[in-house]
Amino acid sequence: MNKSIKFLAISLAILLLGLGSCKKKKDKTEPVPESSKYSAMVVVGTWPNTAYYIVDIPTFDSGEISLQGNGAEITSEVYAQDVLQKDGYYYHANSGAGQLGKYHVENGVLITDKKVPFTVLDWSSFAWIDNTTLALFGTNGDQNEVKYAIVGTDNLQILSSGTLDVEDIPSGFAAYAVGFAEYRNGKLFLNYGFRDSWDDYPTMAEPQNAYIAVIDYATKTVEKSITNTNLTTPGGPTVYAPTSFIDENNDLYFITDPVFHYDNTSPSRIYRIRSGQTEVDGSYDFNFSSSVNNGMGAAMWYIGNGKAIVRTRVAGTSIDAEHSFSLVNVRTGTFIKKLDLPADVGERMVQAVVVDNGKAYIAVNGIDKDYIAVYDPATDALSEGAKFTGGIDFLIRIEKKR
């Protein structure tokens, strides 16, 4: 069975399975013990015999990475890659079990720091308000309401939660689709659109409009929902991989991914909301798909100086389609080039880029090897960094922990 087929089976399993039992509980709020600077979440095996691990990594620049003596199995607690990481702590919401968990890895073991009941929403996106305050967004179980929860991450206290007053679901659609969330200057920007229910996919009634709710953080009130003539399906869910960022100029950029919700007509586009503004910049409309043979932007990471890397799905609707990595200049709205990397196999939901020390580290799921590519934007040099060995099947997240 090839890698794409194996990952498709794993992806379908993620939709069907919740979390298992807890192996080890340990409530604690002190800082995570000093550990490796980076980590990766990997998958080993094929469905139904799959296992998830978090591997600590001292450097992405060189060396070999193996699970031998260096992997915390997380399968029973976190059986999916929708995990948020900050300062060495990992957060995961399991709607099936109705729980929100906080974890860290210590001496090769996943430690459960805290778990609390959590039935507020099925999460799709998030934004950090500050170092210990996390805004979560998603839908209710019927997917006909857009919900929010503000969480204090020290002890997983739900500070506030509720339903957002957004545009009604239009005729021809059955559910909300929640995209990126960003926090800027006291306001939350939440991308949302509409789709058919999961039970009815892969049908799509028609190309759709999407919106961005501008939310006053203090009151959690939707001040308005803004749109644009060509603004279509949100990219996301961003608990898997980012589709937006705020740059050094405080400008907000985001990318759409129409094929994700079976809109096979509209291109993937990049948009901007200028600093201090609460409207989509009408002078800016970057048709990304036109530069990559109608490929789609599955995720986007900012690497500095106006440049971003887009993980690009080849044209088509297959969940296990090949991907490439493209370099773009978002400030000028121009395509620079496709990075000279092997075809990246597997599904769209991969947290694949970490920016550190002026370099972009890229997780590559190759046909015959898995490794970290190192791109230096200052010299435009691309090289091979750390390599994964010993039976790892897929890289699904890489992280900078400190």
C-alpha distance (Angstrom), angle and dihedral (degrees) to the residues before:
residue distance angle dihedral
M1 . . .
N2 3.82 . .
K3 3.80 124.3 .
S4 3.81 95.7 -103.1
I5 3.79 93.6 53.4
K6 3.78 91.8 45.4
F7 3.79 92.2 51.9
L8 3.82 91.4 47.4
A9 3.80 88.8 56.8
I10 3.80 90.7 48.4
S11 3.81 91.4 48.0
L12 3.79 92.6 52.3
A13 3.77 89.3 48.3
I14 3.80 90.7 55.1
L15 3.79 89.9 58.6
L16 3.79 91.3 52.6
L17 3.79 105.1 39.9
G18 3.79 132.3 68.2
L19 3.75 128.1 -162.5
G20 3.77 123.8 -62.2
S21 3.79 129.5 -139.3
C22 3.78 123.9 -51.7
K23 3.79 116.2 -100.6
K24 3.77 97.6 -165.0
K25 3.80 134.3 6.3
K26 3.75 124.8 -162.4
D27 3.80 120.5 162.1
K28 3.79 110.7 -150.7
T29 3.77 137.0 142.6
E30 3.81 101.8 -171.3
P31 3.83 118.0 112.6
V32 3.77 118.5 -75.4
P33 3.83 111.2 -94.7
E34 3.80 114.1 -100.6
S35 3.78 108.8 -82.2
S36 3.78 142.6 151.4
K37 3.77 116.3 -39.0
Y38 3.82 94.6 -125.9
S39 3.78 139.2 33.2
A40 3.78 140.4 -171.3
M41 3.78 133.0 -153.0
V42 3.79 111.3 -141.6
V43 3.80 138.4 -178.5
V44 3.79 123.1 -137.4
G45 3.80 124.1 -167.8
T46 3.78 136.0 6.3
W47 3.76 129.6 -79.4
P48 2.99 126.2 -48.7
N49 3.80 90.4 17.2
T50 3.79 98.8 54.2
A51 3.78 131.1 136.5
Y52 3.81 132.5 -169.9
Y53 3.80 123.7 -143.9
I54 3.79 138.3 -178.3
V55 3.80 111.3 -143.9
D56 3.81 122.5 -163.7
I57 3.82 112.9 -136.3
P58 3.83 125.0 -166.8
T59 3.81 94.8 -160.2
F60 3.79 138.2 4.9
D61 3.81 92.8 -157.1
S62 3.80 100.0 77.9
G63 3.78 147.5 -16.1
E64 3.79 136.5 64.5
I65 3.79 125.1 -70.6
S66 3.78 120.5 -152.8
L67 3.79 135.1 169.9
Q68 3.78 89.8 -131.6
G69 3.80 103.4 116.9
N70 3.79 90.5 -19.8
G71 3.75 112.3 79.7
A72 3.80 135.1 87.2
E73 3.79 110.0 -151.2
I74 3.80 109.0 -136.9
T75 3.80 101.0 172.4
S76 3.80 96.8 115.5
E77 3.80 93.0 50.0
V78 3.80 106.8 29.2
Y79 3.79 113.4 26.3
A80 3.79 97.0 169.9
Q81 3.79 139.1 46.8
D82 3.82 96.2 -114.0
V83 3.79 91.9 109.8
L84 3.80 127.0 137.9
Q85 3.81 117.8 -146.5
K86 3.78 128.6 -164.9
D87 3.81 128.7 162.0
G88 3.79 91.8 -14.2
Y89 3.80 96.2 -50.6
Y90 3.80 121.5 114.1
Y91 3.82 123.2 -150.1
H92 3.79 125.9 -162.2
A93 3.81 132.5 175.0
N94 3.79 116.7 -154.0
S95 3.79 109.3 -165.2
G96 3.81 92.1 -175.6
A97 3.79 92.6 58.8
G98 3.81 93.3 32.6
Q99 3.81 93.0 -126.2
L100 3.79 141.0 126.6
G101 3.79 115.2 -154.4
K102 3.80 137.6 -165.7
Y103 3.81 118.7 -158.1
H104 3.78 144.9 168.1
V105 3.79 135.8 -172.7
E106 3.79 118.9 -116.7
N107 3.80 125.4 173.9
G108 3.78 91.6 -15.0
V109 3.82 94.5 -51.4
L110 3.81 129.6 108.4
I111 3.80 107.7 -123.2
T112 3.80 119.5 -156.9
D113 3.81 105.3 -141.0
K114 3.78 96.4 177.4
K115 3.80 141.8 -14.0
V116 3.79 124.5 -170.1
P117 3.80 134.7 177.0
F118 3.80 110.0 -89.0
T119 3.80 121.1 179.3
V120 3.80 98.9 140.1
L121 3.80 96.8 105.9
D122 3.80 148.4 -22.3
W123 3.78 98.7 -104.7
S124 3.79 125.0 -125.2
S125 3.80 107.1 155.6
F126 3.78 143.0 11.4
A127 3.81 145.0 -167.2
W128 3.79 129.4 -161.8
I129 3.80 111.1 -128.5
D130 3.81 91.4 -173.6
N131 3.81 135.7 -27.6
T132 3.80 94.2 -67.5
T133 3.82 103.7 25.8
L134 3.79 120.0 81.1
A135 3.82 126.9 -173.9
L136 3.82 113.9 -152.3
F137 3.81 125.8 -166.9
G138 3.79 135.3 -171.6
T139 3.78 142.0 108.7
N140 3.76 138.4 -72.1
G141 3.80 120.1 -102.6
D142 3.80 93.1 -86.6
Q143 3.82 90.1 47.7
N144 3.79 91.6 -132.6
E145 3.82 96.3 111.3
V146 3.80 131.9 54.8
K147 3.80 110.4 -134.0
Y148 3.80 137.3 -169.9
A149 3.80 136.7 -162.9
I150 3.81 128.3 -171.9
V151 3.80 110.7 -150.7
G152 3.80 130.8 -166.6
T153 3.79 101.1 -143.1
D154 3.83 97.3 -158.0
N155 3.80 90.9 76.0
L156 3.84 102.2 -0.2
Q157 3.78 91.7 -109.1
I158 3.83 113.9 170.2
L159 3.80 100.1 -130.1
S160 3.80 95.4 -176.6
S161 3.79 139.7 -19.3
G162 3.76 140.4 177.0
T163 3.79 150.4 125.4
L164 3.80 121.9 -61.1
D165 3.80 121.3 -132.8
V166 3.80 99.9 -126.0
E167 3.80 134.4 151.5
D168 3.81 116.1 -61.4
I169 3.80 120.0 -103.8
P170 3.82 104.8 -95.8
S171 3.78 125.7 -129.3
G172 3.79 111.7 -79.4
F173 3.81 94.8 36.5
A174 3.78 131.5 84.3
A175 3.80 108.5 -167.9
Y176 3.78 147.6 24.2
A177 3.80 122.5 -103.2
V178 3.81 113.5 -154.8
G179 3.80 119.0 -152.4
F180 3.80 135.2 174.4
A181 3.79 126.4 -11.2
E182 3.80 125.2 -159.9
Y183 3.81 132.2 176.1
R184 3.81 119.3 -145.0
N185 3.80 132.3 161.5
G186 3.79 97.3 -21.0
K187 3.80 95.3 -43.0
L188 3.79 133.1 99.5
F189 3.79 118.8 -145.6
L190 3.81 111.5 -154.8
N191 3.80 122.2 -174.7
Y192 3.81 117.2 -149.1
G193 3.78 140.2 162.4
F194 3.78 140.2 159.9
R195 3.79 139.2 -93.1
D196 3.77 144.1 162.8
S197 3.79 118.3 -81.6
W198 3.80 118.1 -85.2
D199 3.81 88.7 -112.8
D200 3.81 90.2 63.0
Y201 3.79 102.2 41.2
P202 3.02 139.2 149.2
T203 3.80 87.9 47.6
M204 3.79 121.0 96.4
A205 3.76 122.4 -167.4
E206 3.80 96.3 -148.9
P207 3.79 142.2 -43.5
Q208 3.78 105.3 -61.2
N209 3.76 140.9 -146.4
A210 3.79 118.9 -123.5
Y211 3.79 132.5 -158.4
I212 3.79 143.2 -152.2
A213 3.78 115.8 -138.2
V214 3.81 112.2 -145.1
I215 3.80 104.4 -148.9
D216 3.80 127.4 -168.5
Y217 3.79 102.1 -133.2
A218 3.81 95.6 -153.0
T219 3.80 94.0 57.6
K220 3.87 100.2 20.2
T221 3.81 86.6 -130.2
V222 3.80 121.3 148.5
E223 3.78 103.0 -126.1
K224 3.80 92.8 -171.9
S225 3.79 143.5 -31.7
I226 3.80 113.6 -122.0
T227 3.80 129.5 -163.0
N228 3.78 142.9 170.8
T229 3.81 132.6 -136.9
N230 3.81 93.3 -105.5
L231 3.80 99.7 29.9
T232 3.82 107.1 126.4
T233 3.81 140.8 159.3
P234 3.82 115.1 -1.0
G235 3.75 118.9 -116.1
G236 3.77 115.2 -122.0
P237 2.96 158.1 -0.7
T238 3.80 83.0 -118.7
V239 3.81 94.2 -160.2
Y240 3.84 81.5 80.5
A241 3.81 101.3 41.2
P242 3.82 135.6 -16.2
T243 3.79 125.2 -99.2
S244 3.81 98.3 176.3
F245 3.79 143.3 39.6
I246 3.80 143.7 174.9
D247 3.83 115.1 -123.6
E248 3.81 133.4 -149.7
N249 3.81 90.1 -82.8
N250 3.82 90.7 55.9
D251 3.82 89.5 -112.6
L252 3.81 115.8 145.2
Y253 3.82 118.6 -136.4
F254 3.80 127.7 -175.0
I255 3.81 139.5 172.8
T256 3.81 131.1 -142.4
D257 3.82 126.8 -139.7
P258 3.82 109.6 -163.2
V259 3.82 96.5 173.8
F260 3.80 90.5 61.8
H261 3.79 88.3 72.3
Y262 3.81 94.1 36.5
D263 3.78 97.9 -99.4
N264 3.80 97.2 143.1
T265 3.79 94.7 175.5
S266 3.80 107.7 59.0
P267 3.83 123.1 75.0
S268 3.78 125.5 -126.2
R269 3.82 108.6 -100.8
I270 3.80 137.1 -172.8
Y271 3.81 118.8 -138.0
R272 3.79 137.5 -175.2
I273 3.80 138.4 -144.4
R274 3.80 109.2 -163.6
S275 3.80 123.0 -130.6
G276 3.79 110.7 -82.8
Q277 3.81 92.1 13.1
T278 3.80 130.7 109.9
E279 3.81 97.4 -164.1
V280 3.79 131.8 80.5
D281 3.81 108.1 -100.6
G282 3.80 102.5 -103.2
S283 3.81 92.2 -160.3
Y284 3.81 93.1 58.5
D285 3.82 125.5 70.8
F286 3.81 116.8 146.2
N287 3.83 111.5 -167.7
F288 3.79 97.4 -153.7
S289 3.82 96.3 176.9
S290 3.81 92.0 60.2
S291 3.82 88.7 65.8
V292 3.82 97.7 49.3
N293 3.83 105.5 45.5
N294 3.79 92.2 -90.0
G295 3.81 92.8 -50.4
M296 3.78 119.1 156.1
G297 3.79 131.5 -123.3
A298 3.79 106.1 -119.6
A299 3.84 94.5 174.3
M300 3.81 139.8 -5.7
W301 3.82 133.4 -152.6
Y302 3.80 128.1 -171.6
I303 3.83 114.2 -131.8
G304 3.82 98.9 178.6
N305 3.81 140.7 -97.2
G306 3.79 92.7 61.3
K307 3.80 95.0 -55.7
A308 3.80 129.4 120.7
I309 3.79 137.6 179.5
V310 3.81 117.8 -131.6
R311 3.79 121.0 -161.5
T312 3.78 99.6 -139.1
R313 3.78 126.4 -154.4
V314 3.79 114.2 -151.0
A315 3.80 116.2 -114.1
G316 3.79 112.5 -73.7
T317 3.77 138.8 64.0
S318 3.80 103.3 -99.8
I319 3.80 113.1 126.8
D320 3.81 89.8 -144.1
A321 3.80 95.3 50.4
E322 3.78 119.9 139.5
H323 3.78 119.2 -96.9
S324 3.78 135.5 -153.2
F325 3.80 132.7 -169.0
S326 3.81 120.1 -116.1
L327 3.79 130.0 -166.3
V328 3.81 117.1 -141.5
N329 3.79 138.0 174.8
V330 3.79 103.9 -132.2
R331 3.79 95.9 -173.9
T332 3.79 93.0 60.1
G333 3.81 94.5 30.0
T334 3.79 93.4 -124.8
F335 3.78 135.7 138.6
I336 3.82 112.4 -126.2
K337 3.81 105.8 -177.7
K338 3.76 148.8 -57.3
L339 3.80 109.9 -94.7
D340 3.80 114.0 -115.4
L341 3.80 97.4 -113.3
P342 3.81 133.6 129.7
A343 3.79 118.4 -91.4
D344 3.80 107.1 -77.8
V345 3.81 109.6 -134.9
G346 3.77 130.2 -158.6
E347 3.77 135.4 51.2
R348 3.79 131.3 -36.2
M349 3.80 100.5 -103.9
V350 3.81 102.2 87.3
Q351 3.82 126.9 130.3
A352 3.79 90.4 -145.4
V353 3.83 109.3 160.0
V354 3.80 134.2 63.7
V355 3.81 121.5 179.9
D356 3.80 116.9 -152.0
N357 3.80 138.6 142.9
G358 3.80 90.5 10.1
K359 3.81 92.3 -58.9
A360 3.79 134.7 104.5
Y361 3.80 115.1 -133.3
I362 3.80 112.5 -157.1
A363 3.82 126.1 -164.3
V364 3.81 108.4 -137.4
N365 3.81 120.3 -162.8
G366 3.78 97.5 -163.6
I367 3.79 127.2 -175.8
D368 3.80 91.8 -111.8
K369 3.82 104.9 14.5
D370 3.79 141.5 29.6
Y371 3.79 118.2 -147.4
I372 3.79 148.1 138.6
A373 3.80 115.0 -96.1
V374 3.81 115.7 -152.4
Y375 3.81 118.1 -145.9
D376 3.81 119.2 -171.8
P377 3.83 108.6 -163.6
A378 3.81 91.9 -168.3
T379 3.81 91.7 64.4
D380 3.83 98.9 18.8
A381 3.82 86.3 -125.5
L382 3.81 122.3 152.5
S383 3.80 121.4 -164.9
E384 3.79 142.6 160.4
G385 3.78 116.2 -97.0
A386 3.78 131.1 175.1
K387 3.81 116.0 -1.3
F388 3.80 127.4 -147.0
T389 3.79 117.0 -133.2
G390 3.77 140.6 172.1
G391 3.78 107.7 57.0
I392 3.81 104.2 -43.3
D393 3.80 108.1 156.0
F394 3.81 103.6 -171.5
L395 3.79 141.6 9.6
I396 3.79 107.5 -144.1
R397 3.82 103.0 164.8
I398 3.78 137.6 16.5
E399 3.80 120.8 -171.4
K400 3.79 143.2 -172.4
K401 3.80 105.2 -140.0
R402 3.80 101.6 -177.4
